[in-house]
């Protein structure tokens, strides 16, 4: 019973958030929760406010009103790196990897950003720093194995196929040790086999207890992987429920789905 209570506890709460850009209302009044261990998808037409919502949650955009809570703590006024430091980490629509250095070094740099060992101690080869560096290297291997690109560890990040670059982007996010991971259109531009690999990764991340909030346009993928779906349209939530509820919601069908994913 206790384990069930823990799984269903809200880890992220968005409370009456609005974002105005002058006279333009990007988000009018948005409230939803993500419970610990859930995979929740945020969907809607282009311009519905999904990326703005991500920006508010992760500190890249200040809301006009409302607030975001992570584990009960208000994120108001925190910078993006401070939000990430609390365990709320995002990826972006465009891959952001270091093109010229190896895949392994990409992840190692991500780990160094989090731990910041003593540069002098590392240069001098002090035992404590040597041990810390060895532990970071093992963590980098663990992340690459989890994501499924360990076999490409020596390849330059920029030389990877597109789908694997997206996986490397997730590996860099994992280097920050997220408790909740926000993925912004992670399978955009992927072919069917690359998308299937990414879905397998999502299942592995969930098995490790990572909560996921997903923005994505691939409706078969969204319907197959999500616990709940939140639908935005013109900056307001028009539906919030299970995939089957969303697929049959007349407002959602009219605004976004049409008839194309009834049987997805």
Protein Blocks (a to p, Z undefined) as FASTA:
>chain_A
ZZmmmmmpcfbdcehiacdehjbcfbfbdcddddehiacddeddehilmmmmmmmmnopa
ccfbdcddeehiafehiafklmmmnopacddfbdcddfkbcfklmmmmmmmmmnopafkl
mmnopaklmmmmmmmmmmmmmmmmmnopmmmmmpcfklpcfklmmmmmmmmmmmnopabd
cdehklgoiafklmmmmmmmmmmmmmnopacddddfblmlmmmmpmbdcddeehiafbdc
dfklmmmmmklmmmmnmmmlmmZZ
